[in-house]
Amino acid sequence: MARAFSRDWAIGGAGLVGALLLLLFGRGSTRPLAEGAKRDRMNIVITVVPADADNLACRGSFRLEGTRCRFDTDTDRPVQIAAPLRPFMTLTRELRLLSGVFEDPSVAAWLARSRAAGSQERATLDCDVVPVGVASTAEIRWVAGAAWSPEHDISAARVVSCQVR
């Protein structure tokens, strides 16, 4: 009896340690890309609805490797940019600023089909991205016309390609 009881505690303790290690060092880490870190491709999975193409926005006066937010902090007016940074929450609940999601050919085709059908169905996007840096301060909003929400140390990336699942 005592042996089974201690074995149960050992299994439970090992499971707790494993869960703690996954929490601290797993994919769900919210640590931003370090300055000077190697900028290899990485994979990010997000979900979107067609309305996100118009709703998601960020505001800031910074530039990260040629990309920036659609709205400027100083003037609060939209700026002309082909693929603005937009906020997205990954499936692992990490806030990211991504440039080029809705401009990607496969996502643009999905968006056109969804809008033509009047669909608001959610799609999962599996995207390969290249990190472009960290926005030390940016304001984001999830709905057009809503109040801006300040965020800090957000990793940003440029989309290389996305697949609609």
Steps between C-alpha positions, in 0.01 A plus 500: 500500500774748596695412185198573271433824687860624454497395134184707445671800660809449282291484182298805604817694589665411169188615314499828692868562425441423130206739485703772671787456253259522205345813644836669553683387187234373259351657187276723709790717612422869473862611492565738209774442245827619651690783334745358250340155512530285191205570273416154373163404363251384755148364487200677651143371504214749533126506438319778315155600380446713188419810708852490650641634173324831573497494880848407619737795530790638693622855557861603544774720358764225481627314193627143507696400189282707267164414650286692743155539650217634285441793739756757608510595869577866433218570253261208572444479125547197280823485305543342158668165535447189288517247786455669839573332829183367663450337842427129514469256787661166421339170596749492788363840619803707399436854377689564174510782249498345153546668163359347183240255632204620291732590212622140469354351175331198662353712781388770254322231291329358813397853602352576156303170498374557856389855429327396174310229691418736789675258736644590839642151550826482690806364319826368642814636336831319519760767419875500452639833616832679538541704820567871437547617858317604812261792539589640843168687511202478267130554528266239360132455437295198402200693360509806270398813690563344843734654755871432462658268756869554585727194486872459560780281363302338218693278261437590138546296184449512124301221334689288246202276422175379656287195444127512571393184683 
